[in-house]
Amino acid sequence: MSPSDAVSAFSALYGGEPEGVWAAPGRVNLIGEHTDYNAGFVMPLALPHMTVAAVRRRDDGVLRVHSGDSPSGVVVLSVESLDPPPSSQLRFAPFEQGVPPSVGGDRGGWAAYPAGVLWALRKAGLSAGGADIHFESDVPTGAGLSSSAALEVSTGLALNDLYGLDLSRPRLAQLCQVAENAFVGVPSGIMDQMASACCEAGHVLYLDTRDLTQRQVPFDLAAEGLTLLVVDTRVKHALGDGEYAKRRAGCEEGARLLGVPALRDVPYTSLDDALARLTDPTIRRLVRHVVTEDHRVEEVITLLDAGRPRDIGPVLVAGHASLRDDFAVSAPELDLVVDTALASGALGARMTGGGFGGSAIVLAEVSRADRIQAAVESAFATAGHRAPRTFPATPSAGARRVA
Ligand code: GAF
């Protein structure tokens, strides 16, 4: 992603120059899945893949957005009349397909993300106004790698800098989450926006999603002869089809039945007692996943702090089993990546992100990575699946101004 390409495209489209160019990355999550909307712990890292936004302010109350990825042309919106649809009409629309009523018609659902960010800033009482924005992105969409958060955070950071809003990174991430929840209608947690806004190169972000306290944890796998591969199954992941919302509602019901503010408040050591108090088998499984997953994050942070990255492998594998069997968000293609990678000598593997398709991660010795990748590709071909896309998850920088 080159800022100068975004500048050239901006000039060709709108005329003149942008005032600046901002970038925000996609992410993978090392461990801590479906814990963020339970006030729990997560450990994402930013990818080198990013969305770049070339932006110029406007003073006539108009927002124009255009994406190099979208055939829908320039979307023109009135800043004053940006309004989320009534909650009864929120469609929980996936990034690729959704056209929330407020953005409407055939203007392309992706525009709801930047429009929603401007709406959320203004709703918070901040004096952000119109803009011309051109986006370029190499974050794979529908791959569970947070292309939506990259779009939101690049927009939010640009408006923050241009309109002098002085938002902290966590506050910016929260407002981007507001945009996604209340404007676009996807009931996601805070992990993806925090990862895109706050990650640092060479580190994973150890984040408490309750109070957004965070620690940057050095994550130099190459120095240990290790690599973390991302395998994009190219099975479209969509949070918007209601299954994610169902899991979230089930977790909230579990917390209510157990009399705690959130499932994060169920201690791992009293999990059996808590489970014994739940009669609904689905809720019991959701609770078990969340409580054990928070515990796995603790195990991983302890191992990384002790300089034992190889030993996180079995914890990743246990996390996958829990997402597959208890939380029921895996997919046959994700299970095939994990099983094949482990059978070919990977140290650990699991699905990453929301699930229902998307990507898996594989922890491996560098010396075995090619063999594992070839085995996964061959297993996919044999099963008749589309060829997966594999690349290393180099821990990269979070959102920033690039020009
Ligand atoms: C998606 C959501 F957007 C995140 O908030 C998180 O819940 C994740 O799924 C699962 O851990 O990426």
Boltz pocket constraint, residues with backbone or C-beta under 6 A from the ligand:
constraints:
  - pocket:
      binder: B
      contacts: [[A, 32], [A, 33], [A, 34], [A, 35], [A, 36], [A, 37], [A, 144], [A, 188], [A, 189], [A, 190], [A, 191], [A, 192], [A, 239], [A, 353], [A, 354], [A, 355]]
      max_distance: 6.0
